[in-house]
Structure formats: structure tokens, C-alpha cells
Amino acid sequence: MTRSGDPTRPSGDERDRALERLEKALREALERSDAAESTVEDQRARLKSLGTGREESMRALAEARDELKRVSRERDELRDKLARVDSVQTATIALPDNDPEPPPAVVAMPSLEDLMNALGDIDEPQGARIAGHLHQRVQAPADADADGSEEMISPALVFPEKFASTAESAEQKAPVSRMLVLLDPERPIKYPLFKETMTIGRADIADIQIGNGFLSRLHARIVSTADSVAIEDVESKNGIRVNTKLVTRHSLKHGDVVDLGRLRFRFIDTAADDGD
């Protein structure tokens, strides 16, 4: 039994201080526990959020890949269609290797004198000069393949820009005395050379546009200056002939006969004729 005043027995003050220290330590431990639980809960929420975001990202990526495959298929289908349309609608009918020199459509070519006498009565193309172009539909011969070549793809898609006539060339007009006359069997058709550079072909972009399967899309061009007129082959399939001679470039003179495919023209320069 401990007696009062025993030095080994703690006093009331010491007990109180010990309890305070224990209570303080307990509070600190509880605070640390709460902080740890809060950290764990936050980490759980972060992990859950990351998992959900990853699933959404993977789903969006899969959808994007499916859309890319669909667009690629459509692109390939469109390319195939364009290639088929281009091969059918823009094909030039090749002349036979042993094709007779005179075009079959022209039985008897009028003389230059007869042509000059009738020049004033010769019509220009039907619907002449549409946006600076001369349009005339000429039916291809019966032996030509009926491949629908009259319908053209947009020239901007298939023609090199270097072969297209420019708007600026219309500002420098060649003398109106110069023209090409198509020796059509039913009625000749005259094409005035009213621009410095004029292209001939069956495409809508051509200045002299003639719907005939033996003409290339852009077959030839005529370059006029004050002193001369020259015709040039524009990488055509059937070439050009001047006075039955195959040429790539030739200076035209009054009365020259020009064959393009199976179409025959005569170059007329009334000024030159007046000077003779």
C-alpha cells in the first residue's frame, strides 16, 4: 500500500499532462489516418477516371479507323469510276494504218476558186462563239465505235494547262480575213481565226470545238501573227496533214488543205488572195 507522499506515485498534475499528451497523439494519429484515407480515395477516383477515359479514347479511335476505311473505300471507288469514264468518254478513235488520204466524208473537194466565190454564203458554226469558242457537232462516221465520246469530263481535270488557250490571247486578234473552212459534205462551215492562238479538238475547252471521234480532245492549235499563220500538232493521236503531208508544225498559206483525223479543212486568207 502506497502511502500519501510516496515519491513513486504520480501526482494529479503529472497524470493530467500525460493524458493531454496521449490525447494530442491520438488526435494527430486520427488526422493522419483521415489524410491517408482521403489520399487513397482520391487515388481510387483518379484510377477510375483514367480507366473510363481510356475506354472512351479507345472507342473513339476505333470509330475513327472505321470512318477512315469507309472514306478510303469511297475514294478508291470514285477513282475507279473516273478511270472508267475517262477511258470511255475521252478515247480517240485511231485511224487505220492504211487509211486512204482523202477523208471518206468528202467525196469531191470544191476548188479554191469555187470556195472563194461561195465564201460569203458559208455559215459559221451553229451556236457560234460561245464564250469565245466556236462549237460545231459533226457526226463521226458510221464505222466509229459508239462509245459515248460526245460527253466530256470537265476539261480542268484532264487537260494540261499548257495546251489551253488563254483569255489574254483573245486580246491580240488575228486579222478576220483568215479562217479555216471545214469541207463538210452537206455544207462547208467557216471558222474565223479571231484569236492569236486557237485550239482545235472535240473538248469543250477547244476554241474550235468539233464533236468527232477521230479528233483528240485537243488535237491541234493555230498560232497567228501579223505576218504568218502556223498549225501545230498538240500530241494528237491521229496527227495532222497539210496538203497530204504528215507534219507536226507547218506554216499555212492561202489555199492549203489541212486534214485532222477524217476531217478536211481549207485555210483561207482573203487578204493574201487580194494581194495576189
CYANA upper distance limits for C-alpha pairs under 8 A (distance plus 0.5 A):
  2 THR  CA      6 ASP  CA      6.80
  2 THR  CA      9 ARG  CA      8.10
  5 GLY  CA      9 ARG  CA      8.40
 10 PRO  CA     14 GLU  CA      6.57
 10 PRO  CA     15 ARG  CA      7.15
 11 SER  CA     15 ARG  CA      6.99
 12 GLY  CA     16 ASP  CA      6.76
 13 ASP  CA     17 ARG  CA      6.73
 14 GLU  CA     18 ALA  CA      6.63
 15 ARG  CA     19 LEU  CA      6.63
 16 ASP  CA     20 GLU  CA      6.67
 17 ARG  CA     21 ARG  CA      6.77
 18 ALA  CA     22 LEU  CA      6.72
 19 LEU  CA     23 GLU  CA      6.52
 20 GLU  CA     24 LYS  CA      6.53
 21 ARG  CA     25 ALA  CA      6.60
 22 LEU  CA     26 LEU  CA      6.55
 23 GLU  CA     27 ARG  CA      6.64
 24 LYS  CA     28 GLU  CA      6.69
 25 ALA  CA     29 ALA  CA      6.58
 26 LEU  CA     30 LEU  CA      6.61
 27 ARG  CA     31 GLU  CA      6.62
 28 GLU  CA     32 ARG  CA      6.65
 29 ALA  CA     33 SER  CA      6.60
 30 LEU  CA     34 ASP  CA      6.60
 31 GLU  CA     35 ALA  CA      6.61
 32 ARG  CA     36 ALA  CA      6.56
 33 SER  CA     37 GLU  CA      6.59
 34 ASP  CA     38 SER  CA      6.56
 35 ALA  CA     39 THR  CA      6.63
 36 ALA  CA     40 VAL  CA      6.63
 37 GLU  CA     41 GLU  CA      6.58
 38 SER  CA     42 ASP  CA      6.59
 39 THR  CA     43 GLN  CA      6.66
 40 VAL  CA     44 ARG  CA      6.67
 41 GLU  CA     45 ALA  CA      6.73
 42 ASP  CA     46 ARG  CA      6.66
 43 GLN  CA     47 LEU  CA      6.59
 44 ARG  CA     48 LYS  CA      6.64
 45 ALA  CA     49 SER  CA      6.59
 46 ARG  CA     50 LEU  CA      6.58
 47 LEU  CA     51 GLY  CA      6.62
 48 LYS  CA     52 THR  CA      6.78
 49 SER  CA     53 GLY  CA      6.59
 50 LEU  CA     54 ARG  CA      6.52
 51 GLY  CA     55 GLU  CA      6.85
 52 THR  CA     56 GLU  CA      6.80
 53 GLY  CA     57 SER  CA      6.52
 54 ARG  CA     58 MET  CA      6.54
 55 GLU  CA     59 ARG  CA      6.61
 56 GLU  CA     60 ALA  CA      6.59
 57 SER  CA     61 LEU  CA      6.55
 58 MET  CA     62 ALA  CA      6.66
 59 ARG  CA     63 GLU  CA      6.78
 60 ALA  CA     64 ALA  CA      6.64
 61 LEU  CA     65 ARG  CA      6.69
 62 ALA  CA     66 ASP  CA      6.77
 63 GLU  CA     67 GLU  CA      6.70
 64 ALA  CA     68 LEU  CA      6.64
 65 ARG  CA     69 LYS  CA      6.74
 66 ASP  CA     70 ARG  CA      6.76
 67 GLU  CA     71 VAL  CA      6.64
 68 LEU  CA     72 SER  CA      6.51
 69 LYS  CA     73 ARG  CA      6.67
 70 ARG  CA     74 GLU  CA      6.81
 71 VAL  CA     75 ARG  CA      6.57
 72 SER  CA     76 ASP  CA      6.66
 73 ARG  CA     77 GLU  CA      6.64
 74 GLU  CA     78 LEU  CA      6.61
 75 ARG  CA     79 ARG  CA      6.66
 76 ASP  CA     80 ASP  CA      6.68
 77 GLU  CA     81 LYS  CA      6.69
 78 LEU  CA     82 LEU  CA      6.53
 79 ARG  CA     83 ALA  CA      6.57
 80 ASP  CA     84 ARG  CA      6.69
 81 LYS  CA     85 VAL  CA      6.53
 82 LEU  CA     86 ASP  CA      6.34
 83 ALA  CA     87 SER  CA      6.56
 84 ARG  CA     88 VAL  CA      6.71
 85 VAL  CA     89 GLN  CA      6.16
 85 VAL  CA     90 THR  CA      8.33
 85 VAL  CA    153 ILE  CA      8.49
 86 ASP  CA     90 THR  CA      5.92
 86 ASP  CA     91 ALA  CA      7.96
 86 ASP  CA    153 ILE  CA      7.66
 87 SER  CA     91 ALA  CA      6.19
 88 VAL  CA    147 ASP  CA      6.75
 88 VAL  CA    148 GLY  CA      7.64
 88 VAL  CA    149 SER  CA      7.13
 89 GLN  CA    147 ASP  CA      7.49
 89 GLN  CA    148 GLY  CA      6.46
 89 GLN  CA    149 SER  CA      4.74
 89 GLN  CA    150 GLU  CA      7.49
 89 GLN  CA    151 GLU  CA      6.60
 89 GLN  CA    152 MET  CA      6.51
 89 GLN  CA    153 ILE  CA      7.84
 90 THR  CA    149 SER  CA      6.42
 90 THR  CA    152 MET  CA      7.15
 90 THR  CA    153 ILE  CA      8.15
 90 THR  CA    217 ARG  CA      7.42
 91 ALA  CA    149 SER  CA      7.37
 91 ALA  CA    213 GLY  CA      8.39
 91 ALA  CA    216 SER  CA      8.33
 92 THR  CA    213 GLY  CA      6.22
 92 THR  CA    214 PHE  CA      6.25
 92 THR  CA    215 LEU  CA      6.92
 92 THR  CA    216 SER  CA      5.95
 92 THR  CA    217 ARG  CA      8.15
 92 THR  CA    237 LYS  CA      7.37
 93 ILE  CA    144 ALA  CA      7.53
 93 ILE  CA    145 ASP  CA      8.03
 93 ILE  CA    213 GLY  CA      6.03
 93 ILE  CA    214 PHE  CA      5.45
 93 ILE  CA    215 LEU  CA      8.19
 94 ALA  CA    214 PHE  CA      7.01
 94 ALA  CA    237 LYS  CA      7.32
 94 ALA  CA    238 ASN  CA      6.83
 95 LEU  CA     99 ASP  CA      6.92
 95 LEU  CA    214 PHE  CA      7.66
 95 LEU  CA    238 ASN  CA      6.90
 95 LEU  CA    261 GLY  CA      7.64
101 GLU  CA    244 THR  CA      7.12
102 PRO  CA    106 VAL  CA      7.61
102 PRO  CA    262 ARG  CA      8.42
103 PRO  CA    259 ASP  CA      8.40
103 PRO  CA    262 ARG  CA      5.28
103 PRO  CA    263 LEU  CA      6.81
103 PRO  CA    264 ARG  CA      7.22
104 PRO  CA    262 ARG  CA      7.69
105 ALA  CA    141 PRO  CA      8.14
105 ALA  CA    184 ASP  CA      7.91
105 ALA  CA    185 PRO  CA      6.80
105 ALA  CA    262 ARG  CA      8.01
105 ALA  CA    263 LEU  CA      8.25
106 VAL  CA    183 LEU  CA      7.53
106 VAL  CA    184 ASP  CA      7.37
106 VAL  CA    185 PRO  CA      6.05
106 VAL  CA    264 ARG  CA      8.15
107 VAL  CA    185 PRO  CA      7.85
109 MET  CA    183 LEU  CA      7.73
110 PRO  CA    114 ASP  CA      6.76
110 PRO  CA    115 LEU  CA      6.79
111 SER  CA    115 LEU  CA      6.63
112 LEU  CA    116 MET  CA      6.57
112 LEU  CA    255 GLY  CA      6.89
113 GLU  CA    117 ASN  CA      6.72
114 ASP  CA    118 ALA  CA      6.75
115 LEU  CA    119 LEU  CA      6.36
118 ALA  CA    122 ILE  CA      7.02
122 ILE  CA    187 ARG  CA      8.16
122 ILE  CA    188 PRO  CA      6.70
122 ILE  CA    189 ILE  CA      6.58
122 ILE  CA    190 LYS  CA      6.99
123 ASP  CA    188 PRO  CA      7.87
123 ASP  CA    189 ILE  CA      6.04
123 ASP  CA    190 LYS  CA      6.78
124 GLU  CA    128 ALA  CA      6.87
124 GLU  CA    189 ILE  CA      6.05
124 GLU  CA    190 LYS  CA      5.58
124 GLU  CA    191 TYR  CA      6.70
125 PRO  CA    134 LEU  CA      6.97
125 PRO  CA    135 HIS  CA      6.52
125 PRO  CA    136 GLN  CA      5.76
125 PRO  CA    189 ILE  CA      6.74
125 PRO  CA    190 LYS  CA      7.57
125 PRO  CA    191 TYR  CA      7.71
126 GLN  CA    135 HIS  CA      7.24
126 GLN  CA    136 GLN  CA      6.44
127 GLY  CA    134 LEU  CA      8.16
127 GLY  CA    135 HIS  CA      7.02
127 GLY  CA    136 GLN  CA      8.18
128 ALA  CA    133 HIS  CA      7.81
128 ALA  CA    134 LEU  CA      5.57
128 ALA  CA    135 HIS  CA      6.43
128 ALA  CA    136 GLN  CA      8.35
129 ARG  CA    133 HIS  CA      5.26
129 ARG  CA    134 LEU  CA      5.21
129 ARG  CA    135 HIS  CA      7.55
130 ILE  CA    134 LEU  CA      6.94
130 ILE  CA    135 HIS  CA      7.81
132 GLY  CA    170 ALA  CA      8.39
132 GLY  CA    207 ASP  CA      7.51
133 HIS  CA    205 ILE  CA      8.46
133 HIS  CA    206 ALA  CA      7.47
133 HIS  CA    207 ASP  CA      4.84
133 HIS  CA    208 ILE  CA      6.61
133 HIS  CA    209 GLN  CA      7.74
134 LEU  CA    191 TYR  CA      7.71
134 LEU  CA    207 ASP  CA      6.21
134 LEU  CA    208 ILE  CA      5.23
134 LEU  CA    209 GLN  CA      6.43
135 HIS  CA    207 ASP  CA      8.34
135 HIS  CA    208 ILE  CA      6.59
135 HIS  CA    209 GLN  CA      5.25
135 HIS  CA    210 ILE  CA      6.73
136 GLN  CA    208 ILE  CA      8.33
136 GLN  CA    209 GLN  CA      6.60
136 GLN  CA    210 ILE  CA      5.49
136 GLN  CA    211 GLY  CA      7.34
137 ARG  CA    209 GLN  CA      8.26
137 ARG  CA    210 ILE  CA      5.74
137 ARG  CA    211 GLY  CA      5.15
137 ARG  CA    212 ASN  CA      7.80
138 VAL  CA    210 ILE  CA      6.54
138 VAL  CA    211 GLY  CA      5.80
138 VAL  CA    212 ASN  CA      6.19
139 GLN  CA    211 GLY  CA      7.34
139 GLN  CA    212 ASN  CA      6.52
140 ALA  CA    144 ALA  CA      6.76
140 ALA  CA    211 GLY  CA      8.17
140 ALA  CA    212 ASN  CA      5.48
140 ALA  CA    213 GLY  CA      6.29
140 ALA  CA    214 PHE  CA      7.94
144 ALA  CA    213 GLY  CA      7.61
149 SER  CA    213 GLY  CA      7.23
150 GLU  CA    211 GLY  CA      6.70
150 GLU  CA    212 ASN  CA      8.32
150 GLU  CA    213 GLY  CA      8.40
152 MET  CA    203 ALA  CA      7.16
152 MET  CA    204 ASP  CA      8.09
153 ILE  CA    157 LEU  CA      7.87
153 ILE  CA    158 VAL  CA      8.07
154 SER  CA    158 VAL  CA      7.71
155 PRO  CA    159 PHE  CA      6.11
155 PRO  CA    203 ALA  CA      7.53
155 PRO  CA    204 ASP  CA      7.57
155 PRO  CA    205 ILE  CA      6.70
159 PHE  CA    163 PHE  CA      7.81
159 PHE  CA    164 ALA  CA      8.02
160 PRO  CA    164 ALA  CA      7.63
163 PHE  CA    199 THR  CA      8.45
163 PHE  CA    218 LEU  CA      8.09
163 PHE  CA    234 VAL  CA      7.82
164 ALA  CA    199 THR  CA      7.95
164 ALA  CA    205 ILE  CA      7.50
164 ALA  CA    206 ALA  CA      7.90
165 SER  CA    169 SER  CA      7.52
165 SER  CA    197 THR  CA      7.02
165 SER  CA    198 MET  CA      6.97
165 SER  CA    199 THR  CA      7.11
165 SER  CA    205 ILE  CA      8.49
165 SER  CA    206 ALA  CA      8.05
165 SER  CA    207 ASP  CA      7.85
166 THR  CA    170 ALA  CA      7.93
167 ALA  CA    171 GLU  CA      8.01
168 GLU  CA    172 GLN  CA      8.00
169 SER  CA    173 LYS  CA      7.97
169 SER  CA    195 LYS  CA      6.58
169 SER  CA    196 GLU  CA      6.02
169 SER  CA    197 THR  CA      6.63
170 ALA  CA    194 PHE  CA      8.13
170 ALA  CA    195 LYS  CA      5.53
170 ALA  CA    196 GLU  CA      7.21
170 ALA  CA    197 THR  CA      8.49
171 GLU  CA    195 LYS  CA      7.96
172 GLN  CA    195 LYS  CA      6.78
172 GLN  CA    196 GLU  CA      6.11
173 LYS  CA    194 PHE  CA      5.74
173 LYS  CA    195 LYS  CA      4.90
173 LYS  CA    196 GLU  CA      5.87
174 ALA  CA    178 ARG  CA      8.06
174 ALA  CA    193 LEU  CA      6.86
174 ALA  CA    194 PHE  CA      5.78
174 ALA  CA    195 LYS  CA      5.89
174 ALA  CA    196 GLU  CA      5.89
174 ALA  CA    224 SER  CA      6.43
174 ALA  CA    225 THR  CA      7.05
174 ALA  CA    226 ALA  CA      7.50
175 PRO  CA    193 LEU  CA      7.95
175 PRO  CA    194 PHE  CA      7.24
175 PRO  CA    226 ALA  CA      8.17
176 VAL  CA    192 PRO  CA      6.75
176 VAL  CA    193 LEU  CA      6.90
176 VAL  CA    194 PHE  CA      6.32
177 SER  CA    192 PRO  CA      8.11
177 SER  CA    268 ILE  CA      8.20
177 SER  CA    269 ASP  CA      5.96
177 SER  CA    270 THR  CA      5.70
177 SER  CA    271 ALA  CA      6.43
178 ARG  CA    192 PRO  CA      6.66
178 ARG  CA    193 LEU  CA      6.16
178 ARG  CA    194 PHE  CA      8.48
178 ARG  CA    267 PHE  CA      8.00
178 ARG  CA    268 ILE  CA      6.19
178 ARG  CA    269 ASP  CA      4.90
178 ARG  CA    270 THR  CA      7.11
178 ARG  CA    271 ALA  CA      8.30
179 MET  CA    190 LYS  CA      7.02
179 MET  CA    191 TYR  CA      5.88
179 MET  CA    192 PRO  CA      4.69
179 MET  CA    193 LEU  CA      5.54
179 MET  CA    267 PHE  CA      6.54
179 MET  CA    268 ILE  CA      5.85
179 MET  CA    269 ASP  CA      7.08
180 LEU  CA    190 LYS  CA      6.22
180 LEU  CA    191 TYR  CA      5.60
180 LEU  CA    192 PRO  CA      6.98
180 LEU  CA    193 LEU  CA      7.78
180 LEU  CA    265 PHE  CA      6.59
180 LEU  CA    266 ARG  CA      6.15
180 LEU  CA    267 PHE  CA      5.21
180 LEU  CA    268 ILE  CA      6.64
181 VAL  CA    188 PRO  CA      6.91
181 VAL  CA    189 ILE  CA      5.95
181 VAL  CA    190 LYS  CA      4.69
181 VAL  CA    191 TYR  CA      6.58
181 VAL  CA    265 PHE  CA      5.72
181 VAL  CA    266 ARG  CA      5.63
181 VAL  CA    267 PHE  CA      6.94
181 VAL  CA    268 ILE  CA      7.79
182 LEU  CA    188 PRO  CA      5.98
182 LEU  CA    189 ILE  CA      5.51
182 LEU  CA    190 LYS  CA      6.65
182 LEU  CA    191 TYR  CA      8.26
182 LEU  CA    263 LEU  CA      7.82
182 LEU  CA    264 ARG  CA      6.53
182 LEU  CA    265 PHE  CA      4.91
182 LEU  CA    266 ARG  CA      7.16
183 LEU  CA    187 ARG  CA      7.76
183 LEU  CA    188 PRO  CA      5.31
183 LEU  CA    189 ILE  CA      7.34
183 LEU  CA    263 LEU  CA      8.16
183 LEU  CA    264 ARG  CA      6.22
183 LEU  CA    265 PHE  CA      6.10
183 LEU  CA    266 ARG  CA      7.74
184 ASP  CA    188 PRO  CA      5.36
184 ASP  CA    189 ILE  CA      7.35
184 ASP  CA    264 ARG  CA      8.31
191 TYR  CA    208 ILE  CA      7.87
193 LEU  CA    198 MET  CA      7.66
195 LYS  CA    224 SER  CA      8.05
196 GLU  CA    222 ILE  CA      8.43
196 GLU  CA    223 VAL  CA      6.26
196 GLU  CA    224 SER  CA      5.45
196 GLU  CA    225 THR  CA      7.17
197 THR  CA    221 ARG  CA      7.28
197 THR  CA    222 ILE  CA      6.16
197 THR  CA    223 VAL  CA      5.10
197 THR  CA    224 SER  CA      6.86
198 MET  CA    206 ALA  CA      8.10
198 MET  CA    207 ASP  CA      5.97
198 MET  CA    208 ILE  CA      7.60
198 MET  CA    221 ARG  CA      5.91
198 MET  CA    222 ILE  CA      5.72
198 MET  CA    223 VAL  CA      7.16
199 THR  CA    206 ALA  CA      5.63
199 THR  CA    207 ASP  CA      5.59
199 THR  CA    208 ILE  CA      6.64
199 THR  CA    218 LEU  CA      7.26
199 THR  CA    219 HIS  CA      7.98
199 THR  CA    220 ALA  CA      6.29
199 THR  CA    221 ARG  CA      4.55
199 THR  CA    222 ILE  CA      6.84
200 ILE  CA    206 ALA  CA      5.89
200 ILE  CA    207 ASP  CA      6.59
200 ILE  CA    208 ILE  CA      5.21
200 ILE  CA    209 GLN  CA      6.51
200 ILE  CA    210 ILE  CA      8.10
200 ILE  CA    218 LEU  CA      6.44
200 ILE  CA    219 HIS  CA      6.17
200 ILE  CA    220 ALA  CA      5.70
200 ILE  CA    221 ARG  CA      6.27
201 GLY  CA    206 ALA  CA      6.08
201 GLY  CA    207 ASP  CA      8.50
201 GLY  CA    208 ILE  CA      7.04
201 GLY  CA    209 GLN  CA      5.82
201 GLY  CA    210 ILE  CA      6.48
201 GLY  CA    211 GLY  CA      8.25
201 GLY  CA    215 LEU  CA      6.30
201 GLY  CA    216 SER  CA      6.26
201 GLY  CA    217 ARG  CA      5.53
201 GLY  CA    218 LEU  CA      4.86
201 GLY  CA    219 HIS  CA      5.40
201 GLY  CA    220 ALA  CA      7.40
202 ARG  CA    206 ALA  CA      7.41
202 ARG  CA    209 GLN  CA      5.56
202 ARG  CA    210 ILE  CA      5.25
202 ARG  CA    211 GLY  CA      5.28
202 ARG  CA    212 ASN  CA      6.78
202 ARG  CA    213 GLY  CA      8.20
202 ARG  CA    215 LEU  CA      6.65
202 ARG  CA    216 SER  CA      6.90
202 ARG  CA    217 ARG  CA      5.45
202 ARG  CA    218 LEU  CA      7.21
202 ARG  CA    219 HIS  CA      8.46
203 ALA  CA    209 GLN  CA      6.69
203 ALA  CA    210 ILE  CA      8.22
203 ALA  CA    211 GLY  CA      8.20
203 ALA  CA    217 ARG  CA      5.31
203 ALA  CA    218 LEU  CA      7.04
204 ASP  CA    209 GLN  CA      6.66
205 ILE  CA    209 GLN  CA      8.08
206 ALA  CA    217 ARG  CA      8.38
206 ALA  CA    218 LEU  CA      6.95
210 ILE  CA    215 LEU  CA      8.45
211 GLY  CA    215 LEU  CA      8.34
214 PHE  CA    238 ASN  CA      7.71
214 PHE  CA    260 LEU  CA      8.48
214 PHE  CA    261 GLY  CA      5.55
214 PHE  CA    262 ARG  CA      6.94
215 LEU  CA    219 HIS  CA      6.53
215 LEU  CA    236 SER  CA      8.17
215 LEU  CA    237 LYS  CA      8.36
215 LEU  CA    238 ASN  CA      7.90
215 LEU  CA    260 LEU  CA      7.26
215 LEU  CA    261 GLY  CA      6.17
216 SER  CA    236 SER  CA      6.02
216 SER  CA    237 LYS  CA      6.79
216 SER  CA    238 ASN  CA      8.20
218 LEU  CA    234 VAL  CA      7.00
218 LEU  CA    236 SER  CA      7.51
219 HIS  CA    233 ASP  CA      6.92
219 HIS  CA    234 VAL  CA      5.86
219 HIS  CA    235 GLU  CA      7.40
219 HIS  CA    236 SER  CA      5.32
219 HIS  CA    237 LYS  CA      8.32
219 HIS  CA    239 GLY  CA      8.11
219 HIS  CA    260 LEU  CA      8.23
220 ALA  CA    231 ILE  CA      7.35
220 ALA  CA    232 GLU  CA      6.02
220 ALA  CA    233 ASP  CA      5.10
220 ALA  CA    234 VAL  CA      5.34
220 ALA  CA    235 GLU  CA      8.43
220 ALA  CA    236 SER  CA      7.66
220 ALA  CA    240 ILE  CA      8.17
221 ARG  CA    231 ILE  CA      6.22
221 ARG  CA    232 GLU  CA      5.87
221 ARG  CA    233 ASP  CA      7.24
221 ARG  CA    234 VAL  CA      7.28
222 ILE  CA    229 VAL  CA      7.37
222 ILE  CA    230 ALA  CA      6.11
222 ILE  CA    231 ILE  CA      4.92
222 ILE  CA    232 GLU  CA      6.85
223 VAL  CA    229 VAL  CA      6.27
223 VAL  CA    230 ALA  CA      5.84
223 VAL  CA    231 ILE  CA      6.92
223 VAL  CA    232 GLU  CA      8.43
224 SER  CA    228 SER  CA      6.50
224 SER  CA    229 VAL  CA      4.94
224 SER  CA    230 ALA  CA      7.03
225 THR  CA    229 VAL  CA      6.80
228 SER  CA    251 SER  CA      7.51
228 SER  CA    252 LEU  CA      8.03
229 VAL  CA    251 SER  CA      6.26
229 VAL  CA    252 LEU  CA      6.05
229 VAL  CA    253 LYS  CA      8.15
230 ALA  CA    249 ARG  CA      7.34
230 ALA  CA    250 HIS  CA      5.94
230 ALA  CA    251 SER  CA      4.65
230 ALA  CA    252 LEU  CA      5.95
231 ILE  CA    249 ARG  CA      6.11
231 ILE  CA    250 HIS  CA      5.97
231 ILE  CA    251 SER  CA      6.98
231 ILE  CA    252 LEU  CA      7.44
232 GLU  CA    248 THR  CA      6.15
232 GLU  CA    249 ARG  CA      4.83
232 GLU  CA    250 HIS  CA      7.17
233 ASP  CA    239 GLY  CA      6.97
233 ASP  CA    240 ILE  CA      6.91
233 ASP  CA    247 VAL  CA      8.19
233 ASP  CA    248 THR  CA      5.45
233 ASP  CA    249 ARG  CA      6.82
235 GLU  CA    239 GLY  CA      8.12
238 ASN  CA    260 LEU  CA      7.92
238 ASN  CA    261 GLY  CA      6.09
239 GLY  CA    246 LEU  CA      7.68
239 GLY  CA    247 VAL  CA      8.07
239 GLY  CA    248 THR  CA      7.96
239 GLY  CA    260 LEU  CA      7.24
239 GLY  CA    261 GLY  CA      7.44
240 ILE  CA    246 LEU  CA      6.42
240 ILE  CA    247 VAL  CA      6.56
240 ILE  CA    248 THR  CA      7.42
240 ILE  CA    258 VAL  CA      7.64
240 ILE  CA    259 ASP  CA      6.26
240 ILE  CA    260 LEU  CA      5.54
240 ILE  CA    261 GLY  CA      7.56
241 ARG  CA    245 LYS  CA      5.47
241 ARG  CA    246 LEU  CA      4.83
241 ARG  CA    247 VAL  CA      6.25
241 ARG  CA    258 VAL  CA      6.13
241 ARG  CA    259 ASP  CA      5.46
241 ARG  CA    260 LEU  CA      7.24
242 VAL  CA    246 LEU  CA      7.09
242 VAL  CA    247 VAL  CA      7.38
242 VAL  CA    250 HIS  CA      7.97
242 VAL  CA    256 ASP  CA      7.21
242 VAL  CA    257 VAL  CA      6.13
242 VAL  CA    258 VAL  CA      5.06
242 VAL  CA    259 ASP  CA      6.89
243 ASN  CA    256 ASP  CA      6.71
243 ASN  CA    257 VAL  CA      5.51
243 ASN  CA    258 VAL  CA      6.82
243 ASN  CA    259 ASP  CA      8.42
244 THR  CA    257 VAL  CA      8.20
244 THR  CA    258 VAL  CA      8.22
244 THR  CA    259 ASP  CA      7.87
252 LEU  CA    256 ASP  CA      6.86
252 LEU  CA    267 PHE  CA      7.67
253 LYS  CA    267 PHE  CA      7.62
253 LYS  CA    268 ILE  CA      8.43
253 LYS  CA    269 ASP  CA      8.20
254 HIS  CA    267 PHE  CA      6.33
254 HIS  CA    268 ILE  CA      5.61
254 HIS  CA    269 ASP  CA      5.72
254 HIS  CA    270 THR  CA      8.33
254 HIS  CA    272 ALA  CA      7.17
254 HIS  CA    273 ASP  CA      7.51
255 GLY  CA    266 ARG  CA      6.56
255 GLY  CA    267 PHE  CA      5.88
255 GLY  CA    268 ILE  CA      6.20
255 GLY  CA    269 ASP  CA      8.32
256 ASP  CA    266 ARG  CA      6.23
256 ASP  CA    267 PHE  CA      5.84
256 ASP  CA    268 ILE  CA      8.25
257 VAL  CA    264 ARG  CA      7.53
257 VAL  CA    265 PHE  CA      6.26
257 VAL  CA    266 ARG  CA      5.08
257 VAL  CA    267 PHE  CA      6.94
258 VAL  CA    264 ARG  CA      6.28
258 VAL  CA    265 PHE  CA      5.48
258 VAL  CA    266 ARG  CA      6.48
258 VAL  CA    267 PHE  CA      7.82
259 ASP  CA    263 LEU  CA      6.21
259 ASP  CA    264 ARG  CA      5.03
259 ASP  CA    265 PHE  CA      6.74
260 LEU  CA    264 ARG  CA      6.87
260 LEU  CA    265 PHE  CA      8.44
269 ASP  CA    273 ASP  CA      6.84
270 THR  CA    274 ASP  CA      6.58
271 ALA  CA    275 GLY  CA      6.80
272 ALA  CA    276 ASP  CA      6.95
